[in-house]
Amino acid sequence: MLRAIEAGSSVTCRECGEPVKFRAKVRLQQVICNVYVKGVWERVEHYHAECYESAGQPHGEAAAPAPTPPRRAPAASADAPPEPTPAA
Ligand SMILES: [Zn+2]
């Protein structure tokens, strides 16, 4: 599944080997894959969202997080028209 990187996260991207780190200024996303072997959970793999895509999505398409109303960015203009369907 696709998740926002949480503060204090200290995992390594399986694709590029770089730490998947939380950065306050850049809202990065990570892909968290629960890996099942023979139907039994074995491990979790972490990827940068872009690395996961470049890797060919080895565990399938990353599921978007639960449909929650998107947070409005503070800089967003109040005059902006509402988006009927927020993009993933
Ligand atoms: Zn990466």
PDB file of the backbone (N, CA, C, O) and the ligand in Angstrom, with CONECT records:
HET     ZN  A 101       1
ATOM      1  N   MET A   1       0.832  -1.191   0.000  1.00  0.00           N
ATOM      2  CA  MET A   1       0.000   0.000   0.000  1.00  0.00           C
ATOM      3  C   MET A   1       0.872   1.248   0.000  1.00  0.00           C
ATOM      4  O   MET A   1       2.047   1.234   0.368  1.00  0.00           O
ATOM      5  N   LEU A   2       0.255   2.282  -0.417  1.00  0.00           N
ATOM      6  CA  LEU A   2       0.984   3.529  -0.490  1.00  0.00           C
ATOM      7  C   LEU A   2       0.690   4.335   0.767  1.00  0.00           C
ATOM      8  O   LEU A   2      -0.458   4.508   1.176  1.00  0.00           O
ATOM      9  N   ARG A   3       1.774   4.817   1.359  1.00  0.00           N
ATOM     10  CA  ARG A   3       1.587   5.575   2.589  1.00  0.00           C
ATOM     11  C   ARG A   3       2.500   6.779   2.625  1.00  0.00           C
ATOM     12  O   ARG A   3       3.563   6.797   2.004  1.00  0.00           O
ATOM     13  N   ALA A   4       2.081   7.746   3.335  1.00  0.00           N
ATOM     14  CA  ALA A   4       2.979   8.867   3.578  1.00  0.00           C
ATOM     15  C   ALA A   4       4.070   8.398   4.527  1.00  0.00           C
ATOM     16  O   ALA A   4       3.835   7.608   5.441  1.00  0.00           O
ATOM     17  N   ILE A   5       5.249   8.901   4.286  1.00  0.00           N
ATOM     18  CA  ILE A   5       6.359   8.536   5.164  1.00  0.00           C
ATOM     19  C   ILE A   5       6.162   9.212   6.512  1.00  0.00           C
ATOM     20  O   ILE A   5       5.882  10.407   6.602  1.00  0.00           O
ATOM     21  N   GLU A   6       6.317   8.419   7.539  1.00  0.00           N
ATOM     22  CA  GLU A   6       6.103   8.979   8.866  1.00  0.00           C
ATOM     23  C   GLU A   6       7.422   9.443   9.465  1.00  0.00           C
ATOM     24  O   GLU A   6       8.492   8.915   9.161  1.00  0.00           O
ATOM     25  N   ALA A   7       7.314  10.420  10.302  1.00  0.00           N
ATOM     26  CA  ALA A   7       8.503  10.913  10.987  1.00  0.00           C
ATOM     27  C   ALA A   7       9.105   9.794  11.831  1.00  0.00           C
ATOM     28  O   ALA A   7       8.394   9.010  12.459  1.00  0.00           O
ATOM     29  N   GLY A   8      10.412   9.743  11.827  1.00  0.00           N
ATOM     30  CA  GLY A   8      11.073   8.722  12.612  1.00  0.00           C
ATOM     31  C   GLY A   8      11.223   7.408  11.871  1.00  0.00           C
ATOM     32  O   GLY A   8      11.777   6.439  12.390  1.00  0.00           O
ATOM     33  N   SER A   9      10.720   7.397  10.659  1.00  0.00           N
ATOM     34  CA  SER A   9      10.845   6.192   9.863  1.00  0.00           C
ATOM     35  C   SER A   9      12.303   5.925   9.535  1.00  0.00           C
ATOM     36  O   SER A   9      13.031   6.841   9.152  1.00  0.00           O
ATOM     37  N   SER A  10      12.728   4.700   9.679  1.00  0.00           N
ATOM     38  CA  SER A  10      14.114   4.371   9.371  1.00  0.00           C
ATOM     39  C   SER A  10      14.159   3.027   8.675  1.00  0.00           C
ATOM     40  O   SER A  10      14.591   2.022   9.240  1.00  0.00           O
ATOM     41  N   VAL A  11      13.711   3.035   7.457  1.00  0.00           N
ATOM     42  CA  VAL A  11      13.734   1.817   6.673  1.00  0.00           C
ATOM     43  C   VAL A  11      14.499   2.101   5.388  1.00  0.00           C
ATOM     44  O   VAL A  11      14.736   3.254   5.026  1.00  0.00           O
ATOM     45  N   THR A  12      14.874   1.039   4.719  1.00  0.00           N
ATOM     46  CA  THR A  12      15.672   1.195   3.516  1.00  0.00           C
ATOM     47  C   THR A  12      14.881   0.759   2.302  1.00  0.00           C
ATOM     48  O   THR A  12      14.195  -0.263   2.312  1.00  0.00           O
ATOM     49  N   CYS A  13      14.992   1.553   1.265  1.00  0.00           N
ATOM     50  CA  CYS A  13      14.306   1.235   0.023  1.00  0.00           C
ATOM     51  C   CYS A  13      14.917  -0.021  -0.587  1.00  0.00           C
ATOM     52  O   CYS A  13      16.135  -0.140  -0.713  1.00  0.00           O
ATOM     53  N   ARG A  14      14.052  -0.947  -0.959  1.00  0.00           N
ATOM     54  CA  ARG A  14      14.541  -2.207  -1.521  1.00  0.00           C
ATOM     55  C   ARG A  14      15.113  -2.013  -2.919  1.00  0.00           C
ATOM     56  O   ARG A  14      15.901  -2.833  -3.393  1.00  0.00           O
ATOM     57  N   GLU A  15      14.725  -0.952  -3.563  1.00  0.00           N
ATOM     58  CA  GLU A  15      15.126  -0.753  -4.942  1.00  0.00           C
ATOM     59  C   GLU A  15      16.454  -0.016  -5.047  1.00  0.00           C
ATOM     60  O   GLU A  15      17.373  -0.480  -5.722  1.00  0.00           O
ATOM     61  N   CYS A  16      16.554   1.116  -4.388  1.00  0.00           N
ATOM     62  CA  CYS A  16      17.747   1.947  -4.564  1.00  0.00           C
ATOM     63  C   CYS A  16      18.685   1.861  -3.371  1.00  0.00           C
ATOM     64  O   CYS A  16      19.814   2.347  -3.443  1.00  0.00           O
ATOM     65  N   GLY A  17      18.246   1.259  -2.284  1.00  0.00           N
ATOM     66  CA  GLY A  17      19.114   1.091  -1.131  1.00  0.00           C
ATOM     67  C   GLY A  17      19.242   2.324  -0.277  1.00  0.00           C
ATOM     68  O   GLY A  17      19.933   2.315   0.742  1.00  0.00           O
ATOM     69  N   GLU A  18      18.577   3.388  -0.687  1.00  0.00           N
ATOM     70  CA  GLU A  18      18.629   4.610   0.104  1.00  0.00           C
ATOM     71  C   GLU A  18      17.583   4.534   1.213  1.00  0.00           C
ATOM     72  O   GLU A  18      16.532   3.916   1.047  1.00  0.00           O
ATOM     73  N   PRO A  19      17.881   5.164   2.334  1.00  0.00           N
ATOM     74  CA  PRO A  19      16.893   5.174   3.413  1.00  0.00           C
ATOM     75  C   PRO A  19      15.612   5.870   2.978  1.00  0.00           C
ATOM     76  O   PRO A  19      15.639   6.891   2.292  1.00  0.00           O
ATOM     77  N   VAL A  20      14.511   5.303   3.386  1.00  0.00           N
ATOM     78  CA  VAL A  20      13.234   5.959   3.145  1.00  0.00           C
ATOM     79  C   VAL A  20      12.988   6.861   4.338  1.00  0.00           C
ATOM     80  O   VAL A  20      12.471   6.441   5.373  1.00  0.00           O
ATOM     81  N   LYS A  21      13.370   8.096   4.163  1.00  0.00           N
ATOM     82  CA  LYS A  21      13.329   9.006   5.301  1.00  0.00           C
ATOM     83  C   LYS A  21      12.227  10.036   5.149  1.00  0.00           C
ATOM     84  O   LYS A  21      11.857  10.466   4.056  1.00  0.00           O
ATOM     85  N   PHE A  22      11.745  10.391   6.283  1.00  0.00           N
ATOM     86  CA  PHE A  22      10.757  11.454   6.319  1.00  0.00           C
ATOM     87  C   PHE A  22      11.449  12.796   6.156  1.00  0.00           C
ATOM     88  O   PHE A  22      12.440  13.092   6.823  1.00  0.00           O
ATOM     89  N   ARG A  23      10.907  13.592   5.261  1.00  0.00           N
ATOM     90  CA  ARG A  23      11.424  14.948   5.119  1.00  0.00           C
ATOM     91  C   ARG A  23      10.259  15.910   5.274  1.00  0.00           C
ATOM     92  O   ARG A  23       9.240  15.810   4.590  1.00  0.00           O
ATOM     93  N   ALA A  24      10.441  16.820   6.173  1.00  0.00           N
ATOM     94  CA  ALA A  24       9.326  17.698   6.516  1.00  0.00           C
ATOM     95  C   ALA A  24       8.901  18.555   5.333  1.00  0.00           C
ATOM     96  O   ALA A  24       7.718  18.844   5.151  1.00  0.00           O
ATOM     97  N   LYS A  25       9.887  18.960   4.525  1.00  0.00           N
ATOM     98  CA  LYS A  25       9.570  19.920   3.473  1.00  0.00           C
ATOM     99  C   LYS A  25       9.042  19.243   2.215  1.00  0.00           C
ATOM    100  O   LYS A  25       8.348  19.865   1.412  1.00  0.00           O
ATOM    101  N   VAL A  26       9.363  18.005   2.053  1.00  0.00           N
ATOM    102  CA  VAL A  26       8.944  17.318   0.846  1.00  0.00           C
ATOM    103  C   VAL A  26       8.016  16.185   1.235  1.00  0.00           C
ATOM    104  O   VAL A  26       8.400  15.272   1.967  1.00  0.00           O
ATOM    105  N   ARG A  27       6.825  16.251   0.752  1.00  0.00           N
ATOM    106  CA  ARG A  27       5.867  15.220   1.115  1.00  0.00           C
ATOM    107  C   ARG A  27       6.085  14.013   0.216  1.00  0.00           C
ATOM    108  O   ARG A  27       5.417  13.837  -0.803  1.00  0.00           O
ATOM    109  N   LEU A  28       7.024  13.204   0.620  1.00  0.00           N
ATOM    110  CA  LEU A  28       7.302  12.006  -0.144  1.00  0.00           C
ATOM    111  C   LEU A  28       6.339  10.907   0.263  1.00  0.00           C
ATOM    112  O   LEU A  28       5.689  10.956   1.308  1.00  0.00           O
ATOM    113  N   GLN A  29       6.280   9.945  -0.584  1.00  0.00           N
ATOM    114  CA  GLN A  29       5.473   8.786  -0.227  1.00  0.00           C
ATOM    115  C   GLN A  29       6.304   7.538  -0.365  1.00  0.00           C
ATOM    116  O   GLN A  29       7.222   7.456  -1.181  1.00  0.00           O
ATOM    117  N   GLN A  30       5.966   6.588   0.439  1.00  0.00           N
ATOM    118  CA  GLN A  30       6.653   5.325   0.362  1.00  0.00           C
ATOM    119  C   GLN A  30       5.628   4.250   0.067  1.00  0.00           C
ATOM    120  O   GLN A  30       4.433   4.404   0.320  1.00  0.00           O
ATOM    121  N   VAL A  31       6.130   3.167  -0.471  1.00  0.00           N
ATOM    122  CA  VAL A  31       5.267   2.027  -0.711  1.00  0.00           C
ATOM    123  C   VAL A  31       5.638   0.955   0.300  1.00  0.00           C
ATOM    124  O   VAL A  31       6.797   0.552   0.401  1.00  0.00           O
ATOM    125  N   ILE A  32       4.665   0.509   1.028  1.00  0.00           N
ATOM    126  CA  ILE A  32       4.887  -0.547   2.001  1.00  0.00           C
ATOM    127  C   ILE A  32       4.238  -1.815   1.468  1.00  0.00           C
ATOM    128  O   ILE A  32       3.032  -1.858   1.229  1.00  0.00           O
ATOM    129  N   CYS A  33       5.043  -2.832   1.289  1.00  0.00           N
ATOM    130  CA  CYS A  33       4.526  -4.079   0.742  1.00  0.00           C
ATOM    131  C   CYS A  33       4.577  -5.163   1.804  1.00  0.00           C
ATOM    132  O   CYS A  33       5.644  -5.501   2.316  1.00  0.00           O
ATOM    133  N   ASN A  34       3.441  -5.687   2.117  1.00  0.00           N
ATOM    134  CA  ASN A  34       3.423  -6.875   2.956  1.00  0.00           C
ATOM    135  C   ASN A  34       3.634  -8.075   2.055  1.00  0.00           C
ATOM    136  O   ASN A  34       2.831  -8.339   1.161  1.00  0.00           O
ATOM    137  N   VAL A  35       4.706  -8.792   2.289  1.00  0.00           N
ATOM    138  CA  VAL A  35       5.057  -9.905   1.428  1.00  0.00           C
ATOM    139  C   VAL A  35       4.574 -11.203   2.066  1.00  0.00           C
ATOM    140  O   VAL A  35       4.935 -11.533   3.196  1.00  0.00           O
ATOM    141  N   TYR A  36       3.767 -11.913   1.330  1.00  0.00           N
ATOM    142  CA  TYR A  36       3.253 -13.183   1.815  1.00  0.00           C
ATOM    143  C   TYR A  36       3.896 -14.323   1.048  1.00  0.00           C
ATOM    144  O   TYR A  36       3.978 -14.282  -0.179  1.00  0.00           O
ATOM    145  N   VAL A  37       4.345 -15.322   1.753  1.00  0.00           N
ATOM    146  CA  VAL A  37       4.903 -16.509   1.127  1.00  0.00           C
ATOM    147  C   VAL A  37       4.003 -17.680   1.485  1.00  0.00           C
ATOM    148  O   VAL A  37       3.830 -18.020   2.655  1.00  0.00           O
ATOM    149  N   LYS A  38       3.442 -18.282   0.465  1.00  0.00           N
ATOM    150  CA  LYS A  38       2.509 -19.395   0.672  1.00  0.00           C
ATOM    151  C   LYS A  38       1.364 -18.981   1.587  1.00  0.00           C
ATOM    152  O   LYS A  38       0.904 -19.753   2.429  1.00  0.00           O
ATOM    153  N   GLY A  39       0.931 -17.781   1.406  1.00  0.00           N
ATOM    154  CA  GLY A  39      -0.223 -17.318   2.169  1.00  0.00           C
ATOM    155  C   GLY A  39       0.101 -16.882   3.580  1.00  0.00           C
ATOM    156  O   GLY A  39      -0.794 -16.502   4.334  1.00  0.00           O
ATOM    157  N   VAL A  40       1.364 -16.931   3.944  1.00  0.00           N
ATOM    158  CA  VAL A  40       1.751 -16.528   5.294  1.00  0.00           C
ATOM    159  C   VAL A  40       2.606 -15.272   5.205  1.00  0.00           C
ATOM    160  O   VAL A  40       3.528 -15.185   4.394  1.00  0.00           O
ATOM    161  N   TRP A  41       2.288 -14.317   6.041  1.00  0.00           N
ATOM    162  CA  TRP A  41       3.066 -13.091   6.030  1.00  0.00           C
ATOM    163  C   TRP A  41       4.497 -13.380   6.399  1.00  0.00           C
ATOM    164  O   TRP A  41       4.769 -14.070   7.382  1.00  0.00           O
ATOM    165  N   GLU A  42       5.426 -12.844   5.599  1.00  0.00           N
ATOM    166  CA  GLU A  42       6.826 -13.101   5.891  1.00  0.00           C
ATOM    167  C   GLU A  42       7.581 -11.836   6.249  1.00  0.00           C
ATOM    168  O   GLU A  42       8.360 -11.817   7.202  1.00  0.00           O
ATOM    169  N   ARG A  43       7.348 -10.780   5.484  1.00  0.00           N
ATOM    170  CA  ARG A  43       8.127  -9.568   5.738  1.00  0.00           C
ATOM    171  C   ARG A  43       7.437  -8.370   5.106  1.00  0.00           C
ATOM    172  O   ARG A  43       6.472  -8.488   4.351  1.00  0.00           O
ATOM    173  N   VAL A  44       7.974  -7.231   5.449  1.00  0.00           N
ATOM    174  CA  VAL A  44       7.508  -5.984   4.841  1.00  0.00           C
ATOM    175  C   VAL A  44       8.661  -5.390   4.049  1.00  0.00           C
ATOM    176  O   VAL A  44       9.787  -5.298   4.538  1.00  0.00           O
ATOM    177  N   GLU A  45       8.370  -4.997   2.844  1.00  0.00           N
ATOM    178  CA  GLU A  45       9.381  -4.328   2.043  1.00  0.00           C
ATOM    179  C   GLU A  45       8.970  -2.875   1.827  1.00  0.00           C
ATOM    180  O   GLU A  45       7.795  -2.561   1.635  1.00  0.00           O
ATOM    181  N   HIS A  46       9.950  -2.022   1.864  1.00  0.00           N
ATOM    182  CA  HIS A  46       9.685  -0.590   1.706  1.00  0.00           C
ATOM    183  C   HIS A  46      10.338  -0.082   0.430  1.00  0.00           C
ATOM    184  O   HIS A  46      11.439  -0.494   0.066  1.00  0.00           O
ATOM    185  N   TYR A  47       9.657   0.792  -0.217  1.00  0.00           N
ATOM    186  CA  TYR A  47      10.192   1.435  -1.411  1.00  0.00           C
ATOM    187  C   TYR A  47       9.815   2.905  -1.380  1.00  0.00           C
ATOM    188  O   TYR A  47       8.816   3.302  -0.780  1.00  0.00           O
ATOM    189  N   HIS A  48      10.646   3.704  -2.046  1.00  0.00           N
ATOM    190  CA  HIS A  48      10.161   5.026  -2.402  1.00  0.00           C
ATOM    191  C   HIS A  48       9.077   4.816  -3.451  1.00  0.00           C
ATOM    192  O   HIS A  48       9.145   3.873  -4.238  1.00  0.00           O
ATOM    193  N   ALA A  49       8.099   5.674  -3.462  1.00  0.00           N
ATOM    194  CA  ALA A  49       7.011   5.494  -4.406  1.00  0.00           C
ATOM    195  C   ALA A  49       7.534   5.463  -5.838  1.00  0.00           C
ATOM    196  O   ALA A  49       7.096   4.649  -6.651  1.00  0.00           O
ATOM    197  N   GLU A  50       8.469   6.350  -6.135  1.00  0.00           N
ATOM    198  CA  GLU A  50       8.981   6.404  -7.511  1.00  0.00           C
ATOM    199  C   GLU A  50       9.856   5.193  -7.815  1.00  0.00           C
ATOM    200  O   GLU A  50       9.902   4.725  -8.953  1.00  0.00           O
ATOM    201  N   CYS A  51      10.550   4.688  -6.796  1.00  0.00           N
ATOM    202  CA  CYS A  51      11.385   3.513  -7.004  1.00  0.00           C
ATOM    203  C   CYS A  51      10.511   2.288  -7.242  1.00  0.00           C
ATOM    204  O   CYS A  51      10.850   1.410  -8.035  1.00  0.00           O
ATOM    205  N   TYR A  52       9.416   2.245  -6.565  1.00  0.00           N
ATOM    206  CA  TYR A  52       8.519   1.112  -6.720  1.00  0.00           C
ATOM    207  C   TYR A  52       7.990   1.049  -8.152  1.00  0.00           C
ATOM    208  O   TYR A  52       7.874  -0.022  -8.749  1.00  0.00           O
ATOM    209  N   GLU A  53       7.681   2.205  -8.670  1.00  0.00           N
ATOM    210  CA  GLU A  53       7.207   2.237 -10.044  1.00  0.00           C
ATOM    211  C   GLU A  53       8.310   1.879 -11.014  1.00  0.00           C
ATOM    212  O   GLU A  53       8.092   1.137 -11.972  1.00  0.00           O
ATOM    213  N   SER A  54       9.499   2.410 -10.762  1.00  0.00           N
ATOM    214  CA  SER A  54      10.606   2.132 -11.671  1.00  0.00           C
ATOM    215  C   SER A  54      11.008   0.669 -11.593  1.00  0.00           C
ATOM    216  O   SER A  54      11.583   0.131 -12.539  1.00  0.00           O
ATOM    217  N   ALA A  55      10.713   0.026 -10.482  1.00  0.00           N
ATOM    218  CA  ALA A  55      11.025  -1.392 -10.322  1.00  0.00           C
ATOM    219  C   ALA A  55       9.984  -2.268 -11.003  1.00  0.00           C
ATOM    220  O   ALA A  55      10.099  -3.494 -11.021  1.00  0.00           O
ATOM    221  N   GLY A  56       8.984  -1.633 -11.553  1.00  0.00           N
ATOM    222  CA  GLY A  56       7.962  -2.395 -12.250  1.00  0.00           C
ATOM    223  C   GLY A  56       6.870  -2.906 -11.333  1.00  0.00           C
ATOM    224  O   GLY A  56       6.174  -3.867 -11.659  1.00  0.00           O
ATOM    225  N   GLN A  57       6.721  -2.265 -10.194  1.00  0.00           N
ATOM    226  CA  GLN A  57       5.684  -2.636  -9.231  1.00  0.00           C
ATOM    227  C   GLN A  57       5.689  -4.144  -8.958  1.00  0.00           C
ATOM    228  O   GLN A  57       4.730  -4.845  -9.283  1.00  0.00           O
ATOM    229  N   PRO A  58       6.775  -4.633  -8.358  1.00  0.00           N
ATOM    230  CA  PRO A  58       6.962  -6.086  -8.165  1.00  0.00           C
ATOM    231  C   PRO A  58       5.858  -6.745  -7.345  1.00  0.00           C
ATOM    232  O   PRO A  58       5.661  -7.957  -7.438  1.00  0.00           O
ATOM    233  N   HIS A  59       5.165  -5.994  -6.574  1.00  0.00           N
ATOM    234  CA  HIS A  59       4.100  -6.585  -5.753  1.00  0.00           C
ATOM    235  C   HIS A  59       2.727  -6.089  -6.175  1.00  0.00           C
ATOM    236  O   HIS A  59       1.763  -6.115  -5.409  1.00  0.00           O
ATOM    237  N   GLY A  60       2.676  -5.635  -7.421  1.00  0.00           N
ATOM    238  CA  GLY A  60       1.393  -5.154  -7.904  1.00  0.00           C
ATOM    239  C   GLY A  60       1.224  -3.678  -7.660  1.00  0.00           C
ATOM    240  O   GLY A  60       2.055  -3.023  -7.031  1.00  0.00           O
ATOM    241  N   GLU A  61       0.154  -3.188  -8.162  1.00  0.00           N
ATOM    242  CA  GLU A  61      -0.085  -1.761  -8.052  1.00  0.00           C
ATOM    243  C   GLU A  61      -0.288  -1.368  -6.598  1.00  0.00           C
ATOM    244  O   GLU A  61      -1.022  -2.022  -5.857  1.00  0.00           O
ATOM    245  N   ALA A  62       0.368  -0.299  -6.208  1.00  0.00           N
ATOM    246  CA  ALA A  62       0.245   0.166  -4.835  1.00  0.00           C
ATOM    247  C   ALA A  62      -1.169   0.671  -4.597  1.00  0.00           C
ATOM    248  O   ALA A  62      -1.682   1.507  -5.341  1.00  0.00           O
ATOM    249  N   ALA A  63      -1.770   0.160  -3.574  1.00  0.00           N
ATOM    250  CA  ALA A  63      -3.127   0.597  -3.252  1.00  0.00           C
ATOM    251  C   ALA A  63      -3.079   1.953  -2.585  1.00  0.00           C
ATOM    252  O   ALA A  63      -2.241   2.213  -1.722  1.00  0.00           O
ATOM    253  N   ALA A  64      -3.968   2.788  -2.990  1.00  0.00           N
ATOM    254  CA  ALA A  64      -4.040   4.094  -2.356  1.00  0.00           C
ATOM    255  C   ALA A  64      -4.543   3.920  -0.939  1.00  0.00           C
ATOM    256  O   ALA A  64      -5.278   2.978  -0.639  1.00  0.00           O
ATOM    257  N   PRO A  65      -4.148   4.824  -0.078  1.00  0.00           N
ATOM    258  CA  PRO A  65      -4.642   4.756   1.300  1.00  0.00           C
ATOM    259  C   PRO A  65      -6.160   4.890   1.359  1.00  0.00           C
ATOM    260  O   PRO A  65      -6.814   5.223   0.371  1.00  0.00           O
ATOM    261  N   ALA A  66      -6.676   4.631   2.494  1.00  0.00           N
ATOM    262  CA  ALA A  66      -8.122   4.708   2.675  1.00  0.00           C
ATOM    263  C   ALA A  66      -8.631   6.061   2.210  1.00  0.00           C
ATOM    264  O   ALA A  66      -8.000   7.092   2.445  1.00  0.00           O
ATOM    265  N   PRO A  67      -9.772   6.046   1.551  1.00  0.00           N
ATOM    266  CA  PRO A  67     -10.312   7.297   1.016  1.00  0.00           C
ATOM    267  C   PRO A  67     -10.726   8.268   2.102  1.00  0.00           C
ATOM    268  O   PRO A  67     -11.832   8.209   2.639  1.00  0.00           O
ATOM    269  N   THR A  68      -9.812   9.149   2.405  1.00  0.00           N
ATOM    270  CA  THR A  68     -10.113  10.184   3.386  1.00  0.00           C
ATOM    271  C   THR A  68     -10.067  11.527   2.681  1.00  0.00           C
ATOM    272  O   THR A  68      -9.347  11.679   1.694  1.00  0.00           O
ATOM    273  N   PRO A  69     -10.794  12.471   3.148  1.00  0.00           N
ATOM    274  CA  PRO A  69     -10.770  13.792   2.510  1.00  0.00           C
ATOM    275  C   PRO A  69      -9.354  14.345   2.497  1.00  0.00           C
ATOM    276  O   PRO A  69      -8.675  14.332   3.524  1.00  0.00           O
ATOM    277  N   PRO A  70      -8.907  14.824   1.360  1.00  0.00           N
ATOM    278  CA  PRO A  70      -7.548  15.360   1.286  1.00  0.00           C
ATOM    279  C   PRO A  70      -7.405  16.605   2.133  1.00  0.00           C
ATOM    280  O   PRO A  70      -8.311  17.434   2.222  1.00  0.00           O
ATOM    281  N   ARG A  71      -6.248  16.712   2.749  1.00  0.00           N
ATOM    282  CA  ARG A  71      -5.993  17.902   3.541  1.00  0.00           C
ATOM    283  C   ARG A  71      -5.772  19.093   2.611  1.00  0.00           C
ATOM    284  O   ARG A  71      -5.070  18.994   1.605  1.00  0.00           O
ATOM    285  N   ARG A  72      -6.355  20.162   2.952  1.00  0.00           N
ATOM    286  CA  ARG A  72      -6.147  21.347   2.126  1.00  0.00           C
ATOM    287  C   ARG A  72      -4.811  21.973   2.486  1.00  0.00           C
ATOM    288  O   ARG A  72      -4.508  22.226   3.652  1.00  0.00           O
ATOM    289  N   ALA A  73      -4.041  22.206   1.473  1.00  0.00           N
ATOM    290  CA  ALA A  73      -2.766  22.868   1.712  1.00  0.00           C
ATOM    291  C   ALA A  73      -3.027  24.292   2.156  1.00  0.00           C
ATOM    292  O   ALA A  73      -3.921  24.964   1.641  1.00  0.00           O
ATOM    293  N   PRO A  74      -2.240  24.745   3.114  1.00  0.00           N
ATOM    294  CA  PRO A  74      -2.443  26.101   3.627  1.00  0.00           C
ATOM    295  C   PRO A  74      -2.327  27.151   2.524  1.00  0.00           C
ATOM    296  O   PRO A  74      -2.979  28.194   2.580  1.00  0.00           O
ATOM    297  N   ALA A  75      -1.498  26.871   1.529  1.00  0.00           N
ATOM    298  CA  ALA A  75      -1.260  27.844   0.470  1.00  0.00           C
ATOM    299  C   ALA A  75      -2.346  27.796  -0.597  1.00  0.00           C
ATOM    300  O   ALA A  75      -2.400  28.661  -1.471  1.00  0.00           O
ATOM    301  N   ALA A  76      -3.205  26.792  -0.527  1.00  0.00           N
ATOM    302  CA  ALA A  76      -4.216  26.660  -1.556  1.00  0.00           C
ATOM    303  C   ALA A  76      -5.163  27.852  -1.533  1.00  0.00           C
ATOM    304  O   ALA A  76      -5.559  28.343  -0.476  1.00  0.00           O
ATOM    305  N   SER A  77      -5.500  28.283  -2.695  1.00  0.00           N
ATOM    306  CA  SER A  77      -6.399  29.425  -2.784  1.00  0.00           C
ATOM    307  C   SER A  77      -7.821  28.995  -2.453  1.00  0.00           C
ATOM    308  O   SER A  77      -8.278  27.936  -2.884  1.00  0.00           O
ATOM    309  N   ALA A  78      -8.502  29.812  -1.695  1.00  0.00           N
ATOM    310  CA  ALA A  78      -9.877  29.507  -1.339  1.00  0.00           C
ATOM    311  C   ALA A  78     -10.793  29.646  -2.549  1.00  0.00           C
ATOM    312  O   ALA A  78     -11.925  29.162  -2.552  1.00  0.00           O
ATOM    313  N   ASP A  79     -10.276  30.319  -3.579  1.00  0.00           N
ATOM    314  CA  ASP A  79     -11.075  30.521  -4.770  1.00  0.00           C
ATOM    315  C   ASP A  79     -10.969  29.346  -5.744  1.00  0.00           C
ATOM    316  O   ASP A  79     -11.692  29.280  -6.738  1.00  0.00           O
ATOM    317  N   ALA A  80     -10.064  28.432  -5.444  1.00  0.00           N
ATOM    318  CA  ALA A  80      -9.889  27.302  -6.343  1.00  0.00           C
ATOM    319  C   ALA A  80     -11.160  26.455  -6.363  1.00  0.00           C
ATOM    320  O   ALA A  80     -11.757  26.197  -5.318  1.00  0.00           O
ATOM    321  N   PRO A  81     -11.556  26.037  -7.522  1.00  0.00           N
ATOM    322  CA  PRO A  81     -12.761  25.202  -7.601  1.00  0.00           C
ATOM    323  C   PRO A  81     -12.505  23.856  -6.949  1.00  0.00           C
ATOM    324  O   PRO A  81     -11.398  23.325  -7.039  1.00  0.00           O
ATOM    325  N   PRO A  82     -13.499  23.307  -6.303  1.00  0.00           N
ATOM    326  CA  PRO A  82     -13.325  21.998  -5.652  1.00  0.00           C
ATOM    327  C   PRO A  82     -13.128  20.908  -6.698  1.00  0.00           C
ATOM    328  O   PRO A  82     -13.709  20.939  -7.782  1.00  0.00           O
ATOM    329  N   GLU A  83     -12.296  19.953  -6.336  1.00  0.00           N
ATOM    330  CA  GLU A  83     -12.064  18.844  -7.243  1.00  0.00           C
ATOM    331  C   GLU A  83     -13.059  17.734  -6.926  1.00  0.00           C
ATOM    332  O   GLU A  83     -13.099  17.241  -5.799  1.00  0.00           O
ATOM    333  N   PRO A  84     -13.845  17.344  -7.892  1.00  0.00           N
ATOM    334  CA  PRO A  84     -14.872  16.321  -7.631  1.00  0.00           C
ATOM    335  C   PRO A  84     -14.246  14.971  -7.274  1.00  0.00           C
ATOM    336  O   PRO A  84     -14.752  14.267  -6.399  1.00  0.00           O
ATOM    337  N   THR A  85     -13.169  14.613  -7.933  1.00  0.00           N
ATOM    338  CA  THR A  85     -12.518  13.343  -7.646  1.00  0.00           C
ATOM    339  C   THR A  85     -11.031  13.594  -7.459  1.00  0.00           C
ATOM    340  O   THR A  85     -10.296  13.766  -8.432  1.00  0.00           O
ATOM    341  N   PRO A  86     -10.586  13.617  -6.199  1.00  0.00           N
ATOM    342  CA  PRO A  86      -9.162  13.842  -5.938  1.00  0.00           C
ATOM    343  C   PRO A  86      -8.312  12.755  -6.565  1.00  0.00           C
ATOM    344  O   PRO A  86      -8.597  11.565  -6.428  1.00  0.00           O
ATOM    345  N   ALA A  87      -7.287  13.170  -7.239  1.00  0.00           N
ATOM    346  CA  ALA A  87      -6.401  12.214  -7.884  1.00  0.00           C
ATOM    347  C   ALA A  87      -5.639  11.416  -6.840  1.00  0.00           C
ATOM    348  O   ALA A  87      -5.401  11.873  -5.721  1.00  0.00           O
ATOM    349  N   ALA A  88      -5.272  10.231  -7.236  1.00  0.00           N
ATOM    350  CA  ALA A  88      -4.559   9.368  -6.291  1.00  0.00           C
ATOM    351  C   ALA A  88      -3.184   9.933  -5.996  1.00  0.00           C
ATOM    352  O   ALA A  88      -2.429   9.348  -5.220  1.00  0.00           O
TER     353      ALA A  88
HETATM  354 ZN    ZN A 101      14.324   4.229  -3.489  1.00  0.00          ZN2+
END
